[in-house]
Amino acid sequence: MIKTPYLLFLGDAPDPLAAKVAQGIRDWRPENAIGQFRMEGCKADMRLPDMTLAEARAAGAETLVIGVANRGGLISPAWKKVLIAALEEGFDLASGLHNLLRDEPDLVAVAKATGRSLHDVRVPNVQYPIANGVKRTGKRCLAVGTDCSVGKMYTALAMDAEMKARGLKSSFRATGQTGILITGEGVPLDAVIADFMAGAVEWLTPDNDPDHWDMIEGQGSLFHISYSGVTMALVHGGQPDALILCHEPTRPHMRGLPDYEMPSLEALRDLALLVARQANAAVQVVGISINTSAFSEAEAITYLAEVEARMGLPAVDPFRQGAARLCDALEAI
């Protein structure tokens, strides 16, 4: 088990979105986030106290969590001095990067010498099956996005919380490092061997009660040249009964791909349905989740109303407004 509370390491994150792991923990498990550690040049801020390692340990922090999700998932050489100092200060380390802590000899040596633990949450620990496409009992909702990092995890978490508040049967199914750090379990899907990804999603969302909903955390985008494979595995392995379209409206291009324009919500709806119907012919798009964090309240209301009128579906920002209307749409299926 990863010891809590955490000191969130933001490193030298070049923008707030690069620290999405820390942001997710801050927003959904605030009781576990005691403070933040930022290096020179860091452009992210979780609105937590900036602490030195000694201050955080004195305040009770047990684990330094790498809260940055950089392209390629690499441990920056610039971070090493801090990570080693954290181990020496008495912290365990936790990371969801592709670059594993356990593969860094200097970190392993210091952890052994200090009796500290290294937690790599992006490591599959189950022998997942190959997908068989057999229809499972229970219901499943999958968040799909026009791009990466548009609010798919937040949407699934908000809907799960709303369903539970209504006394309904619901489970959030984490498929990435942030979701796993928030909930403590899940499948690190983009670290699973490709042939077994869809099977891992089947394993994660097994047979359940007929009135139980799995809220599946989305990953990547069917339109993203770099990460579309993991999205396809979720769509086919999840066999969703319902899709929620997720979008961030202020981006000039796909994240990390300046030569690729953002797709429209209409294009996402049409492609997602085409792909999802291969696994579940009855799948429906039931709502739209918009990340309006860059808008004022008035701008957000105006934009959401325009999208709703255009698409004929409930359009909300579930983190800003709650997920009630999206869950109403699920209950109507």
SEDRENKOL-422817 format. One line per field, with one value per residue (C-alpha): residue number from 1; y, x, z; chain. Coordinates in Angstrom, 2 decimals. Layout:
<atoms>
nr <- c(NUM, ...)
y <- c(Y, ...)
x <- c(X, ...)
z <- c(Z, ...)
kette <- c(A, ...)
</atoms>
This chain:
<atoms>
nr <- c(1, 2, 3, 4, 5, 6, 7, 8, 9, 10, 11, 12, 13, 14, 15, 16, 17, 18, 19, 20, 21, 22, 23, 24, 25, 26, 27, 28, 29, 30, 31, 32, 33, 34, 35, 36, 37, 38, 39, 40, 41, 42, 43, 44, 45, 46, 47, 48, 49, 50, 51, 52, 53, 54, 55, 56, 57, 58, 59, 60, 61, 62, 63, 64, 65, 66, 67, 68, 69, 70, 71, 72, 73, 74, 75, 76, 77, 78, 79, 80, 81, 82, 83, 84, 85, 86, 87, 88, 89, 90, 91, 92, 93, 94, 95, 96, 97, 98, 99, 100, 101, 102, 103, 104, 105, 106, 107, 108, 109, 110, 111, 112, 113, 114, 115, 116, 117, 118, 119, 120, 121, 122, 123, 124, 125, 126, 127, 128, 129, 130, 131, 132, 133, 134, 135, 136, 137, 138, 139, 140, 141, 142, 143, 144, 145, 146, 147, 148, 149, 150, 151, 152, 153, 154, 155, 156, 157, 158, 159, 160, 161, 162, 163, 164, 165, 166, 167, 168, 169, 170, 171, 172, 173, 174, 175, 176, 177, 178, 179, 180, 181, 182, 183, 184, 185, 186, 187, 188, 189, 190, 191, 192, 193, 194, 195, 196, 197, 198, 199, 200, 201, 202, 203, 204, 205, 206, 207, 208, 209, 210, 211, 212, 213, 214, 215, 216, 217, 218, 219, 220, 221, 222, 223, 224, 225, 226, 227, 228, 229, 230, 231, 232, 233, 234, 235, 236, 237, 238, 239, 240, 241, 242, 243, 244, 245, 246, 247, 248, 249, 250, 251, 252, 253, 254, 255, 256, 257, 258, 259, 260, 261, 262, 263, 264, 265, 266, 267, 268, 269, 270, 271, 272, 273, 274, 275, 276, 277, 278, 279, 280, 281, 282, 283, 284, 285, 286, 287, 288, 289, 290, 291, 292, 293, 294, 295, 296, 297, 298, 299, 300, 301, 302, 303, 304, 305, 306, 307, 308, 309, 310, 311, 312, 313, 314, 315, 316, 317, 318, 319, 320, 321, 322, 323, 324, 325, 326, 327, 328, 329, 330, 331, 332, 333)
y <- c(0.00, 3.53, 5.51, 8.75, 11.73, 12.85, 15.64, 16.32, 16.76, 19.15, 19.33, 21.77, 21.18, 23.47, 24.10, 23.20, 20.33, 18.61, 18.20, 16.49, 13.61, 16.04, 17.95, 14.81, 13.88, 17.46, 17.60, 14.11, 13.14, 16.52, 14.86, 13.04, 16.16, 17.92, 20.22, 20.67, 20.76, 22.91, 23.34, 26.51, 27.29, 25.25, 26.61, 24.49, 25.32, 23.08, 25.92, 23.93, 25.12, 25.09, 23.00, 21.88, 18.18, 18.76, 20.89, 18.28, 15.46, 17.53, 18.06, 14.30, 13.60, 9.98, 9.67, 11.98, 11.42, 12.40, 14.46, 15.17, 13.26, 14.35, 13.18, 9.76, 9.38, 9.99, 10.76, 13.97, 14.07, 17.41, 15.65, 13.08, 15.30, 15.96, 12.32, 11.10, 13.80, 12.77, 9.16, 10.37, 12.59, 9.56, 9.65, 6.73, 7.53, 6.84, 7.32, 6.55, 7.25, 4.75, 5.28, 3.08, 4.07, 0.50, 0.77, 3.66, 2.14, 5.25, 5.46, 1.74, 1.97, 4.91, 3.33, 0.15, 2.06, 4.15, 1.42, 3.33, 1.97, 2.69, 2.39, 2.11, 2.15, 1.87, -1.78, -4.50, -7.06, -9.41, -11.88, -10.35, -12.49, -11.80, -10.25, -12.64, -10.16, -12.18, -9.94, -9.29, -8.53, -5.10, -1.72, 0.30, 3.96, 5.12, 8.66, 9.32, 12.52, 14.73, 14.78, 13.69, 15.38, 16.88, 15.64, 11.98, 10.85, 13.78, 12.95, 9.31, 10.19, 12.86, 10.52, 7.73, 10.10, 11.29, 7.76, 6.72, 9.84, 8.67, 5.28, 3.58, 0.86, 2.28, 1.66, 3.92, 1.81, 3.39, 2.78, 5.17, 6.18, 9.13, 7.15, 4.35, 6.80, 8.32, 5.08, 2.61, 0.09, -0.33, -1.29, 0.77, 0.19, 1.91, -0.32, -3.55, -5.47, -4.44, -7.85, -7.95, -4.39, -5.08, -8.23, -6.17, -3.90, -6.95, -8.17, -4.74, -4.58, -8.10, -9.45, -7.48, -6.85, -5.79, -2.34, -1.76, 0.83, 0.73, 4.25, 3.57, 6.12, 7.06, 7.38, 9.09, 9.77, 7.87, 10.92, 11.17, 9.77, 8.93, 7.36, 6.06, 2.41, 2.59, 4.27, 1.52, -1.09, 0.71, 0.99, -2.67, -4.21, -2.03, -2.86, 0.40, 0.81, 4.58, 7.05, 10.50, 12.85, 14.95, 18.15, 21.12, 23.99, 26.37, 24.25, 25.36, 21.81, 18.25, 18.08, 17.55, 17.54, 21.11, 19.92, 18.22, 20.19, 19.36, 17.28, 18.43, 16.88, 15.70, 13.88, 12.30, 11.18, 9.57, 7.81, 6.62, 5.14, 3.42, 1.77, 1.03, -0.65, -3.37, -4.54, -3.42, -2.62, -0.94, 1.66, 5.25, 8.65, 10.09, 13.31, 15.74, 16.80, 20.11, 21.29, 24.99, 25.80, 28.48, 30.25, 32.62, 31.43, 33.41, 32.20, 28.61, 28.81, 30.36, 27.79, 24.81, 26.05, 26.39, 22.87, 21.41, 23.07, 21.98, 18.38, 17.66, 16.17, 17.40, 19.37, 20.12, 20.71, 17.97, 19.29, 22.80, 22.03, 18.43, 15.34, 15.10, 15.64, 13.10, 10.55, 11.39, 10.40, 7.08, 6.28, 6.94, 4.12)
x <- c(0.00, 1.15, 1.36, -0.59, -0.64, 1.34, 3.69, 2.92, 6.05, 5.39, 9.01, 9.58, 6.20, 6.00, 2.25, -0.63, -1.81, 1.56, 0.82, -2.53, -1.64, -1.15, -4.28, -6.38, -5.18, -5.67, -9.23, -10.45, -8.41, -7.62, -7.24, -4.18, -2.49, -0.56, 1.52, 3.45, 7.12, 8.01, 11.36, 12.59, 10.62, 7.57, 4.44, 1.94, 0.29, -2.11, -2.98, -1.36, 1.36, 4.80, 6.94, 10.53, 11.07, 11.81, 8.70, 6.49, 7.90, 7.37, 3.76, 3.26, 3.75, 4.78, 5.13, 6.47, 4.21, 5.51, 2.55, 3.82, 2.76, 5.25, 5.40, 7.03, 6.71, 10.40, 12.14, 13.99, 17.67, 16.87, 14.47, 16.95, 18.54, 15.13, 14.03, 17.20, 16.96, 13.34, 14.36, 17.09, 14.55, 12.35, 9.84, 8.66, 8.36, 5.34, 5.18, 2.91, 5.52, 6.51, 10.10, 9.97, 11.52, 12.74, 14.73, 16.85, 19.89, 20.67, 17.11, 17.07, 20.37, 19.27, 15.87, 17.61, 20.05, 17.33, 14.69, 12.23, 9.79, 9.47, 5.94, 5.46, 1.71, 2.05, 3.05, 0.51, 0.37, -2.21, -1.92, -4.72, -6.61, -7.10, -10.54, -13.30, -16.11, -18.64, -21.47, -21.34, -24.13, -24.38, -24.05, -21.03, -20.42, -17.22, -15.91, -14.37, -12.59, -11.74, -8.18, -6.01, -6.45, -9.87, -11.64, -12.48, -11.32, -13.04, -16.25, -16.24, -15.37, -18.08, -20.70, -19.71, -20.00, -23.42, -24.71, -23.55, -25.16, -28.45, -28.06, -27.46, -24.93, -21.81, -18.05, -15.32, -12.93, -9.47, -7.43, -4.51, -1.94, -3.87, -7.05, -5.11, -3.39, -6.79, -8.70, -5.93, -6.75, -7.29, -5.49, -2.52, -3.86, -1.20, 1.43, -0.37, 0.93, -1.22, -2.80, -4.10, -5.39, -9.01, -8.92, -7.66, -10.70, -12.99, -11.27, -11.68, -15.41, -16.73, -20.26, -22.31, -25.86, -28.20, -28.66, -24.97, -23.00, -19.25, -17.92, -14.87, -12.07, -11.28, -7.77, -6.31, -8.52, -9.53, -8.25, -4.85, -2.09, 0.05, -2.51, -5.48, -4.63, -5.46, -8.78, -9.74, -9.04, -11.36, -14.15, -14.00, -13.07, -15.50, -18.49, -20.09, -23.85, -23.39, -20.79, -20.06, -18.31, -15.58, -14.08, -11.88, -12.93, -9.94, -7.19, -5.67, -4.56, -4.29, -2.10, 1.52, 0.60, 0.69, 0.01, -3.27, -6.48, -8.95, -11.90, -15.47, -17.88, -19.92, -16.90, -16.22, -19.85, -19.88, -16.52, -17.03, -20.43, -19.05, -16.29, -18.35, -21.17, -18.73, -18.78, -22.28, -24.82, -27.13, -24.60, -25.84, -24.20, -26.11, -24.32, -21.47, -18.87, -17.13, -14.05, -14.89, -12.06, -10.75, -14.15, -15.89, -19.19, -21.16, -18.99, -19.35, -23.15, -23.35, -21.01, -22.74, -26.14, -24.85, -23.39, -26.57, -28.74, -26.43, -25.97, -29.37, -27.75, -27.25, -23.99, -22.43, -19.13, -19.44, -16.64, -18.05, -21.79, -22.07, -22.94, -26.65, -27.90, -25.45, -26.63, -30.25, -29.42, -27.97, -31.03, -33.19, -31.54)
z <- c(0.00, -0.76, 2.46, 2.75, 2.96, -0.07, -0.99, -4.66, -6.77, -9.67, -10.77, -13.62, -15.27, -18.33, -17.98, -15.63, -17.83, -17.51, -13.79, -14.35, -12.00, -9.13, -10.13, -10.08, -6.60, -5.40, -6.71, -5.82, -2.75, -1.13, 2.27, 0.87, -0.56, 2.20, 0.01, -3.23, -4.20, -7.22, -8.91, -10.54, -13.71, -12.74, -14.43, -12.48, -9.16, -7.21, -4.80, -2.00, 0.39, -1.19, 1.11, 1.41, 1.94, 5.63, 6.10, 4.45, 6.56, 9.69, 8.59, 8.27, 4.55, 3.95, 0.15, -2.54, -5.55, -8.98, -10.11, -13.62, -16.75, -19.37, -22.98, -23.00, -19.24, -18.47, -15.19, -15.91, -14.88, -13.27, -10.88, -9.60, -6.96, -5.39, -5.57, -3.92, -1.24, -0.59, 0.04, 2.40, 4.18, 4.87, 2.00, -0.05, -3.78, -6.00, -9.75, -12.67, -15.34, -18.02, -16.83, -13.74, -10.44, -10.01, -13.25, -11.93, -10.16, -8.11, -6.76, -6.03, -4.15, -2.00, -1.29, -0.14, 2.03, 3.67, 3.94, 1.78, -0.81, -4.54, -5.92, -9.70, -10.33, -14.11, -13.95, -14.82, -12.03, -13.57, -16.45, -18.50, -21.02, -24.71, -25.26, -26.28, -26.92, -24.91, -23.70, -19.96, -17.53, -15.96, -17.68, -18.71, -19.48, -21.21, -21.53, -24.96, -25.94, -28.87, -27.48, -24.56, -21.18, -21.83, -18.69, -19.29, -15.84, -14.11, -15.95, -14.88, -11.27, -11.09, -12.54, -10.16, -7.20, -8.36, -8.89, -5.44, -3.93, -5.46, -3.82, -7.18, -7.95, -9.55, -9.70, -11.05, -13.12, -13.25, -16.39, -15.90, -13.33, -11.92, -11.44, -9.77, -7.40, -6.55, -5.98, -5.14, -7.87, -11.60, -14.80, -16.13, -19.62, -21.69, -20.07, -21.05, -24.08, -27.05, -27.71, -24.14, -23.70, -24.65, -22.51, -19.57, -19.92, -19.99, -16.81, -15.19, -15.99, -15.29, -15.07, -12.56, -11.37, -14.20, -12.62, -11.85, -13.84, -14.42, -15.05, -17.19, -17.20, -20.79, -22.22, -25.27, -28.27, -31.38, -33.29, -31.58, -33.77, -30.73, -28.39, -30.36, -29.67, -25.98, -26.78, -29.22, -26.55, -24.13, -26.69, -27.69, -24.33, -22.41, -24.64, -23.43, -23.30, -23.03, -24.28, -22.90, -25.33, -23.69, -25.09, -24.16, -26.45, -26.31, -27.81, -31.12, -32.00, -30.67, -27.56, -28.60, -32.30, -33.67, -37.23, -36.30, -35.81, -33.07, -34.30, -33.80, -31.33, -34.30, -35.71, -32.30, -31.98, -35.41, -35.13, -31.56, -32.40, -35.50, -33.49, -30.37, -32.31, -33.30, -29.66, -28.65, -31.36, -28.81, -27.59, -27.31, -26.93, -23.97, -23.03, -23.46, -20.90, -21.56, -19.68, -19.23, -16.82, -19.21, -19.31, -16.94, -15.50, -18.08, -20.94, -19.77, -19.59, -23.06, -24.60, -22.99, -24.17, -27.72, -27.71, -26.23, -28.87, -31.66, -30.54, -29.00, -25.89, -22.31, -22.20, -18.81, -17.08, -14.44, -12.25, -12.27, -12.29, -11.16, -13.16, -12.34, -15.88, -17.31, -14.75, -15.57, -19.14, -17.96, -15.92, -18.97, -20.94)
kette <- c(A, A, A, A, A, A, A, A, A, A, A, A, A, A, A, A, A, A, A, A, A, A, A, A, A, A, A, A, A, A, A, A, A, A, A, A, A, A, A, A, A, A, A, A, A, A, A, A, A, A, A, A, A, A, A, A, A, A, A, A, A, A, A, A, A, A, A, A, A, A, A, A, A, A, A, A, A, A, A, A, A, A, A, A, A, A, A, A, A, A, A, A, A, A, A, A, A, A, A, A, A, A, A, A, A, A, A, A, A, A, A, A, A, A, A, A, A, A, A, A, A, A, A, A, A, A, A, A, A, A, A, A, A, A, A, A, A, A, A, A, A, A, A, A, A, A, A, A, A, A, A, A, A, A, A, A, A, A, A, A, A, A, A, A, A, A, A, A, A, A, A, A, A, A, A, A, A, A, A, A, A, A, A, A, A, A, A, A, A, A, A, A, A, A, A, A, A, A, A, A, A, A, A, A, A, A, A, A, A, A, A, A, A, A, A, A, A, A, A, A, A, A, A, A, A, A, A, A, A, A, A, A, A, A, A, A, A, A, A, A, A, A, A, A, A, A, A, A, A, A, A, A, A, A, A, A, A, A, A, A, A, A, A, A, A, A, A, A, A, A, A, A, A, A, A, A, A, A, A, A, A, A, A, A, A, A, A, A, A, A, A, A, A, A, A, A, A, A, A, A, A, A, A, A, A, A, A, A, A, A, A, A, A, A, A, A, A, A, A, A, A, A, A, A, A, A, A, A, A, A, A, A, A)
</atoms>
